[in-house]
Amino acid sequence: MIRLVTILMLVGVLSFSAHAKAVPENVQDSVEVQKSTSSLSFMDIVSWPFIHVIQPVFGMLVYPVAAPLHYAFDNGVIDKAVDLITFGEKRNILIYPVMNLKPGTTTMLGVCYRHRNLIKQGDYAVFEGNYYANSDVDVRVRYSKQGIFGKDLYASTSFNLYLDRDDGFVVPMSKDAFVQADTTISVSSQVGIPLTESRNLNLSFGAEFVYHVAYFPDTKDSILDDPKFPINDRGLYQNHFEFPFYVNLVFDNLDFPYAPSSGHRLSLKASYVLTGEYGGIEGEDFSRVGMSHAEALRDGGKNHDYMKVEAFYQTYFFIGKAKKYVLSAKEGRKARKFYTDFSMNEVLRVWRPENLVETLFERRVLAFQYRFVGMWEMEKGGAPYSAFPTLNARFPLRGYTDAWTAPFLMGLSAEYRWPVDRLVDGVVFDEYGVISDQINHWSKKNVYNSWGFGVRVRKPDMYLFRLQFAFHGLHGISLVMTIAPEFR
């Protein structure tokens, strides 16, 4: 958390330097006049490195994203884009492109269709289709309905299909990753009911059917050959189905779902997963990895079922004297003009000691999340590879492009947010993740940290996308551009 405190000291410079323009010739003259008319105080000396060193450095770091954001803010691109993708008499339809631009096969283009009140009042339908650079296909359909039978009941159902030819798995407690082409088909349904009149506390029950159609890799280098993680016990390169049953208790009193400034969100979910026998792949030669075909298909009488518990807690604190965090249209125009017209004179003004409190602690939000995921096998060594929780950029641990799997994971995230436009937040974050093979044994050597900054674009009730730079130590930069929220 020490790094977060340091970052908070820099956030004013960060947000302002991203939009700073060239320094006018008369700025230096005005500064010199100011210095000549008043003596330098101790705080002036302390703030000098922030203004003259950190400001230019961060300005160079964020320039690749600052230029397009400057143009977007100055011309109201975000507001116009939201109007462009919104349809229907009641503006209840959204159709927009989806993209994930990264090196390699994860580059993706797609389309998302969202429709409120599609069939009846209170329902919500979503269709999303994605096409990847290596011809992978991902299709998702979801339908939910509030007020079933005129009661407080709500329900949802979804269908997912993912054809992933370069999917893989990670050996638990390591970063050793192996290829396993996989077609995953899943169908899920859930029913929930609010437990309080305010609908802040909800209990839901659900079931899901997941079928993995695994394909044997073409090269031996991509095949796991490790007696500590046997193929026949974990269902590797073999077809299998999973049938999870779960119960989920959620408390949520956030003021806005996607632009929260106060409140809490707590979720406790317990699942029991029935797992079928591993079917194997007909015609493949498992002797390539040191075992016969019959040995690879043999279950050995083990029970493959497992239990999983997931818990997370989010809390938000609003800082400042303003009545609310979300900007009105008028306030948004004023903020946009402030950032796009920002100059070095403004940098000097906002970082003066008498203005520091307003710079750092006016209309700001501190967001924290704790997350835990644990998996217990019904019989040691019997759960499939897909049972192990994954620690990756979505946990979140945004500074890493690789992943870890382990029976037990924990994570702690902290974010500092401020509005830079009606639909845009600036974000600085710091987060930690840890893995363990035992619930009562957590080691410092398995702790990982990342931090970074960026922007998130959202409406109070709808999330659009986020663009963030993330770091872990001195190991380079991870660019995050996704439609997935940080804590969802």
C-alpha positions in Angstrom: 0.0 0.0 0.0 3.0 2.3 0.3 3.1 2.5 -3.5 -0.5 3.5 -3.6 0.2 6.4 -1.2 3.0 7.5 -3.4 0.9 7.3 -6.5 -1.9 9.4 -4.9 0.7 12.1 -4.4 1.3 12.0 -8.2 -2.2 11.6 -9.5 -2.9 15.3 -9.9 0.2 15.6 -12.1 -0.8 12.4 -14.0 -4.3 13.5 -14.9 -3.2 16.9 -15.8 -0.1 16.1 -17.8 -2.0 13.8 -20.1 -3.8 16.8 -21.5 -1.2 19.6 -21.1 -0.5 21.7 -24.1 2.8 23.4 -25.2 4.0 25.9 -22.7 3.5 29.5 -23.9 6.5 31.7 -24.2 5.2 34.1 -21.5 4.7 31.3 -18.9 8.4 31.4 -17.8 8.2 35.2 -17.6 5.2 35.0 -15.4 6.8 32.4 -13.1 9.9 34.6 -12.8 7.8 37.6 -11.9 6.0 35.6 -9.3 9.3 34.4 -7.8 10.7 38.0 -7.7 7.6 39.3 -5.9 7.5 36.7 -3.2 10.1 34.5 -1.4 10.1 30.8 -1.9 8.5 28.8 1.0 9.4 25.4 2.2 6.4 23.8 0.4 7.4 25.6 -2.8 10.7 23.9 -2.6 9.1 20.5 -1.8 6.7 20.8 -4.7 9.4 21.7 -7.2 10.3 18.1 -8.2 6.6 17.4 -8.9 6.2 20.3 -11.2 9.5 20.3 -13.0 10.5 16.6 -13.0 7.6 14.2 -12.5 5.2 16.4 -14.6 7.3 16.1 -17.8 8.2 12.4 -17.2 4.5 11.4 -16.8 3.6 13.6 -19.8 5.9 11.6 -22.0 4.6 8.2 -20.6 0.9 9.0 -21.2 1.4 10.9 -24.5 0.3 7.9 -26.7 -3.1 7.9 -25.0 -3.2 11.6 -24.2 -3.4 12.8 -27.8 -6.5 10.7 -28.7 -8.1 11.5 -25.4 -7.4 15.2 -25.8 -9.2 15.0 -29.2 -12.1 13.0 -27.8 -12.7 15.4 -24.9 -12.3 18.5 -27.0 -14.8 17.4 -29.6 -17.2 15.5 -27.4 -16.5 12.2 -29.2 -17.6 10.0 -26.3 -21.0 11.6 -26.0 -21.5 11.5 -29.8 -20.4 7.9 -29.9 -22.9 6.9 -27.2 -25.7 8.6 -29.2 -24.5 6.9 -32.3 -24.8 3.4 -30.9 -28.1 4.0 -29.1 -31.4 3.1 -30.9 -35.1 2.7 -30.1 -37.8 5.1 -29.1 -36.8 4.7 -25.5 -33.1 4.5 -26.3 -33.2 0.9 -24.9 -31.0 -0.7 -27.7 -27.3 -0.6 -27.9 -25.3 -2.0 -30.9 -21.6 -1.4 -30.9 -18.3 -3.0 -32.0 -16.0 -4.9 -29.6 -12.3 -5.1 -29.9 -9.2 -6.3 -28.1 -6.0 -5.2 -29.8 -3.0 -7.2 -28.5 0.0 -8.9 -30.1 -0.6 -12.5 -31.3 -3.8 -14.5 -31.6 -5.7 -12.7 -28.8 -6.5 -9.8 -31.2 -10.2 -9.9 -31.6 -13.0 -8.0 -33.3 -16.7 -8.5 -32.6 -20.1 -6.9 -32.1 -22.4 -6.6 -29.1 -26.1 -6.2 -29.1 -28.0 -5.2 -25.9 -31.7 -4.8 -25.7 -33.7 -3.8 -22.7 -37.5 -4.7 -22.6 -37.1 -7.0 -25.6 -40.2 -9.1 -25.0 -41.6 -7.7 -21.8 -41.0 -4.9 -19.4 -38.1 -5.7 -17.1 -36.2 -8.1 -19.4 -32.7 -7.7 -20.8 -31.1 -9.6 -23.7 -27.5 -9.6 -24.8 -25.8 -11.1 -27.8 -22.0 -10.9 -28.4 -20.0 -12.5 -31.1 -16.2 -12.3 -31.4 -13.8 -13.4 -34.1 -10.1 -13.8 -33.3 -6.9 -13.4 -35.4 -6.4 -17.2 -35.6 -10.0 -17.9 -36.7 -11.3 -18.7 -33.1 -14.9 -17.9 -32.5 -16.7 -16.9 -29.3 -20.5 -16.5 -29.1 -22.5 -15.5 -26.0 -26.2 -15.1 -25.6 -27.9 -14.1 -22.3 -31.5 -13.3 -21.4 -32.7 -12.1 -18.0 -36.1 -11.1 -16.6 -37.2 -9.2 -13.5 -40.6 -9.6 -11.8 -41.4 -13.2 -12.9 -45.1 -14.1 -12.4 -45.6 -10.6 -10.9 -43.4 -11.6 -7.9 -40.0 -10.4 -6.8 -38.4 -13.4 -8.5 -35.8 -12.8 -11.2 -34.1 -15.3 -13.5 -31.5 -15.5 -16.3 -30.3 -18.1 -18.8 -27.3 -18.0 -21.0 -25.5 -20.0 -23.8 -21.8 -19.8 -24.5 -19.8 -21.4 -27.3 -16.0 -20.9 -27.6 -13.9 -22.6 -30.3 -10.3 -22.0 -29.0 -7.6 -23.8 -30.9 -4.7 -22.4 -28.8 -6.3 -22.7 -25.4 -4.2 -24.0 -22.7 -3.8 -24.9 -19.0 -1.3 -24.0 -16.4 0.2 -26.6 -14.0 -0.8 -25.6 -10.4 1.7 -23.6 -8.3 3.8 -22.9 -11.4 3.8 -20.8 -14.6 4.3 -23.8 -16.8 1.7 -23.5 -19.6 0.7 -26.2 -22.1 -1.5 -26.1 -25.2 -4.8 -27.9 -25.3 -7.2 -26.9 -28.1 -10.6 -26.8 -26.7 -14.2 -26.3 -27.7 -16.3 -25.3 -24.7 -20.1 -25.4 -24.8 -22.0 -24.2 -21.7 -25.7 -23.6 -20.8 -26.6 -22.1 -17.5 -29.7 -20.9 -15.6 -30.3 -19.2 -12.3 -33.2 -18.0 -10.2 -33.0 -15.4 -7.5 -35.1 -13.6 -4.9 -34.5 -10.5 -2.9 -34.4 -11.1 0.9 -35.2 -7.5 1.9 -37.7 -4.9 0.7 -34.8 -2.6 -0.4 -33.5 -5.5 -2.6 -30.0 -5.0 -1.2 -29.7 -8.6 -0.2 -30.3 -11.3 -2.7 -30.2 -15.1 -2.7 -29.9 -17.0 -6.0 -29.6 -20.7 -7.0 -28.2 -21.9 -10.3 -27.0 -24.8 -12.4 -24.8 -25.1 -15.4 -23.8 -27.7 -17.9 -20.3 -27.4 -19.3 -18.8 -29.7 -22.0 -15.1 -29.6 -22.9 -14.2 -31.1 -26.3 -10.5 -31.4 -26.0 -8.1 -31.9 -29.0 -4.7 -33.5 -28.8 -1.9 -31.1 -29.6 0.1 -31.6 -32.8 3.6 -31.3 -31.2 5.1 -33.1 -28.2 6.6 -29.9 -26.9 3.1 -28.7 -26.1 2.2 -31.9 -24.2 2.5 -32.2 -20.4 4.7 -35.2 -19.3 4.9 -34.8 -15.6 4.1 -37.7 -13.1 3.2 -35.1 -10.5 0.3 -33.9 -12.7 -0.8 -37.1 -14.6 -2.9 -36.8 -17.7 -5.3 -39.6 -16.9 -6.2 -38.1 -13.4 -6.7 -34.5 -14.6 -8.6 -35.2 -17.9 -5.9 -33.5 -20.0 -6.4 -33.9 -23.8 -9.6 -35.8 -23.0 -13.3 -34.8 -23.3 -15.4 -34.4 -20.2 -18.4 -32.6 -18.8 -19.0 -30.7 -15.6 -22.3 -30.0 -13.9 -22.0 -27.2 -11.3 -24.8 -26.5 -8.8 -24.3 -23.3 -6.8 -25.9 -20.9 -4.2 -24.9 -17.3 -4.2 -25.7 -14.6 -1.5 -25.1 -11.0 -2.6 -25.4 -7.8 -0.6 -25.2 -4.6 -2.7 -26.1 -1.0 -1.7 -23.8 0.8 -4.2 -25.3 4.2 -5.3 -24.5 3.4 -9.0 -23.6 0.0 -10.5 -20.8 1.3 -12.8 -19.9 4.6 -11.3 -20.1 3.9 -7.5 -18.9 6.5 -5.1 -20.2 5.0 -1.8 -21.6 1.7 -0.5 -20.5 -1.9 -0.3 -20.9 -5.1 -2.4 -20.4 -8.5 -0.8 -20.7 -11.9 -2.6 -20.5 -15.4 -1.1 -20.8 -18.2 -3.6 -20.5 -22.0 -3.0 -20.5 -24.6 -5.7 -20.5 -28.3 -6.0 -19.4 -29.6 -9.4 -20.3 -33.1 -10.6 -17.7 -34.2 -13.1 -18.1 -37.0 -15.6 -15.5 -39.6 -16.6 -12.8 -38.5 -19.1 -13.7 -39.7 -22.6 -10.3 -39.5 -24.3 -9.8 -38.7 -28.0 -10.2 -41.5 -30.4 -7.3 -42.4 -32.6 -4.6 -40.4 -30.8 -1.3 -42.1 -29.7 -0.8 -41.3 -26.0 2.4 -43.3 -26.0 4.1 -40.1 -27.2 4.0 -38.9 -23.7 5.2 -42.1 -22.0 1.9 -44.0 -21.6 -0.3 -46.3 -23.5 -3.7 -45.2 -24.9 -5.5 -47.5 -22.4 -3.5 -46.1 -19.5 -4.4 -42.6 -20.5 -8.1 -43.3 -20.6 -8.2 -45.2 -17.3 -9.8 -43.3 -14.5 -8.4 -45.4 -11.8 -11.6 -45.3 -9.8 -11.1 -41.7 -8.6 -13.9 -39.3 -7.9 -13.5 -36.2 -10.1 -16.0 -34.0 -8.3 -14.9 -30.9 -6.5 -16.2 -28.0 -4.4 -15.4 -24.3 -5.0 -16.0 -21.3 -2.8 -15.7 -17.7 -4.1 -16.0 -14.6 -2.0 -15.3 -10.9 -2.7 -15.9 -7.7 -0.8 -15.9 -4.2 -2.4 -16.2 -0.9 -0.6 -16.2 2.7 -1.9 -15.5 6.0 -0.1 -16.4 9.4 -1.5 -14.0 12.2 -0.8 -14.9 15.9 -1.1 -17.6 18.4 -0.5 -19.6 17.8 -3.7 -23.0 16.3 -3.4 -22.3 13.5 -5.9 -19.5 12.0 -7.9 -21.2 11.7 -11.3 -20.9 15.0 -13.3 -24.0 16.6 -14.8 -23.9 17.6 -18.5 -23.0 21.1 -17.6 -20.3 20.0 -15.1 -19.0 17.6 -17.8 -18.5 20.4 -20.3 -16.8 22.5 -17.7 -14.4 19.7 -16.8 -13.7 18.9 -20.4 -12.8 22.5 -21.1 -10.5 22.5 -18.0 -8.6 19.5 -19.2 -8.3 20.3 -22.8 -7.2 23.9 -22.1 -4.8 22.9 -19.4 -1.5 24.7 -19.4 1.7 24.9 -17.3 0.2 27.9 -15.5 -2.6 25.6 -14.3 0.0 23.0 -13.2 1.7 25.6 -11.0 -1.6 26.7 -9.6 -3.1 23.3 -8.7 0.2 22.1 -7.0 0.6 25.2 -4.8 0.4 24.1 -1.1 -2.9 26.0 -0.5 -4.6 24.1 -3.4 -3.2 20.6 -2.7 -6.2 19.5 -0.7 -8.6 20.3 -3.5 -6.3 18.8 -6.1 -6.1 15.4 -4.4 -9.2 15.1 -2.3 -12.1 16.9 -3.9 -14.7 14.8 -5.7 -12.6 11.6 -5.6 -13.4 8.0 -4.9 -11.3 5.3 -3.1 -12.3 1.8 -4.1 -11.1 -1.4 -2.4 -11.7 -5.1 -3.2 -10.7 -8.3 -1.4 -11.2 -11.6 -3.3 -10.8 -15.2 -2.3 -11.2 -18.4 -4.4 -10.7 -21.9 -3.1 -11.1 -25.4 -4.5 -11.4 -28.7 -2.6 -11.1 -32.0 -4.4 -13.4 -34.8 -3.3 -10.5 -37.2 -3.8 -6.9 -35.9 -3.9 -5.6 -35.8 -7.4 -8.9 -36.4 -9.1 -10.3 -32.9 -10.0 -9.9 -31.9 -13.7 -7.5 -29.2 -14.9 -10.4 -26.8 -15.4 -11.2 -26.9 -11.7 -8.2 -24.9 -10.6 -8.8 -21.1 -10.1 -6.7 -18.8 -12.2 -4.8 -15.7 -11.1 -4.4 -13.4 -14.1 -5.2 -9.9 -15.4 -8.9 -10.4 -14.7 -8.5 -11.4 -11.1 -7.5 -8.5 -11.3 -3.7 -8.5 -11.6 -3.5 -6.1 -14.6 0.3 -5.8 -14.8 0.7 -9.5 -15.9 0.0 -11.1 -19.2 0.7 -14.6 -17.9 -1.2 -16.6 -15.3 -1.0 -18.9 -12.3 -3.3 -21.7 -11.2 -3.6 -23.0 -7.6 -6.2 -24.5 -5.3 -6.4 -21.2 -3.4 -6.1 -17.6 -4.5 -6.4 -14.3 -2.7 -6.2 -10.7 -4.0 -6.4 -7.2 -2.7 -7.0 -4.2 -5.1 -7.1 -0.4 -4.4 -8.2 2.3 -6.8 -8.2 6.1 -6.8 -10.8 7.5 -9.2 -11.7 11.0 -10.3 -14.1 12.3 -13.0 -12.5 14.0 -16.0 -15.8 14.1 -18.0 -19.4 13.2 -17.7 -18.7 9.6 -18.8 -15.0 9.2 -18.1 -13.0 8.5 -15.0 -9.3 8.7 -14.4 -8.0 5.7 -12.5 -4.8 4.9 -10.5 -4.6 1.4 -9.0 -2.4 -0.8 -6.9 -3.1 -4.6 -6.4 -1.7 -7.7 -4.9 -2.4 -11.4 -5.6 -1.1 -14.6 -3.8 -1.4 -18.3 -4.6 -1.3 -21.3 -2.3 -1.7 -25.1 -2.4 -3.1 -25.1 1.2 -5.7 -22.8 2.7 -3.7 -22.4 5.9 -0.3 -21.8 4.3 0.4 -18.6 2.5 4.0 -17.7 1.5 5.5 -14.3 0.7 7.4 -15.9 -2.3 4.0 -16.4 -4.0 2.9 -12.8 -3.6 2.6 -10.7 -6.9 2.0 -7.0 -7.3 1.0 -4.7 -10.2 0.0 -1.0 -10.4 -0.9 1.5 -13.1 -3.2 4.1 -14.4 -5.7 4.8 -17.1 -9.3 5.8 -17.9 -12.6 4.0 -17.7 -15.6 5.0 -19.9 -19.1 4.3 -18.5 -22.6 5.5 -17.8 -23.9 5.2 -14.3 -25.9 2.1 -15.2 -23.8 0.8 -18.1 -20.1 0.0 -18.6 -18.5 0.8 -22.0 -14.8 0.1 -21.8 -11.5 0.9 -20.1 -8.0 1.7 -21.3 -5.2 1.3 -18.8 -1.4 1.0 -18.5 -0.3 -1.6 -16.0 3.2 -2.4 -14.6 4.8 -5.0 -12.4 8.2 -3.9 -11.1 10.5 -3.1 -14.0 9.2 -5.8 -16.3 7.6 -3.7 -19.0 4.1 -2.3 -19.7 0.8 -4.2 -20.1 -1.8 -2.4 -22.1 -5.4 -3.2 -21.0 -8.2 -2.3 -23.4 -11.4 -4.2 -22.7 -15.1 -3.9 -22.2 -14.9 -5.9 -18.9 -15.1 -3.9 -15.7 -12.3 -4.1 -13.2 -14.2 -5.8 -10.4 -16.7 -8.0 -12.4 
